[in-house]
Amino acid sequence: MKLLVLNGPNLNFLGKREPDIYGKRFLAEINSDLEIYAKERGIEIYFAQSNHEGILIDKLQEAVGQFDGVIFNPGGYTHTSVALRDAITSIPVPVIEVHLSNVFAREEFRHFSYLSGVCVGKISGFGENSYKLAINAFELMR
């Protein structure tokens, strides 16, 4: 199994940005742990991050034929991007939406996601373990 972990805007600032909400670890540290976690399960994992909506769309489209699934933390685009929703619906690759924080325990505008309805699932509120739970979900879907 090959998975793409795709991170959206501002996630490159993990460890610096609001550590009380998003944690104190940098994205590179989280990715390193995820690589080990996936390898222990015989899963190949690749990572991409962009602050730009179009690049995220390109990565989703490029996943076709390359990956068995996408773990996607769309950041703030969760609540604003019809274009990302359309990109997810246009590909045959299953996508799991992931968030570090519990979006439902935060500001009301974060409760709505344009993407949840077109993803195979959503995992939210478990910090960096949200990504591991998504890996587990893909394992169960094999």
SULJOGI-V230057 format. One record per backbone hydrogen bond with DSSP energy under -0.5 kcal/mol. NH is the residue of the N-H (numbers start at 1). CO is the residue of the C=O. Records with the same first field share a line. If there is no record, write none. Layout:
# SULJOGI-V230057
NH=CO ; CO
This chain:
# SULJOGI-V230057
3=44
4=69
5=46
6=4 ; 71
7=5 ; 48
8=73
11=8
13=10
14=11
15=23
16=13
17=13
18=16
21=18
22=18
23=19
29=26
30=26
31=27
32=28
33=29
34=30
35=31
36=32
37=33
38=34
39=35
40=36
41=37 ; 38
42=39
43=38
44=1
46=3
48=5
50=7
53=51
56=52
57=53
58=54
59=55
60=56
61=57
62=58
63=59 ; 60
64=61
66=63
67=63
68=2
69=2
70=94
71=4
72=70 ; 96
73=6 ; 71
74=72
77=74
78=75
79=76
80=77
81=77
82=80
85=81
86=82
87=83
88=84
89=85
90=86
91=88
94=68
96=70
97=95 ; 121
98=72
99=123
103=101
105=102
106=103
110=107
111=108
112=109
114=78
118=115
119=115 ; 116
120=95
121=95
123=97
125=99 ; 101
126=99
127=100
129=126
130=127
131=128
132=128
133=129
134=130
135=131
136=132
137=133
138=134
139=135
140=136
141=137
142=138 ; 139
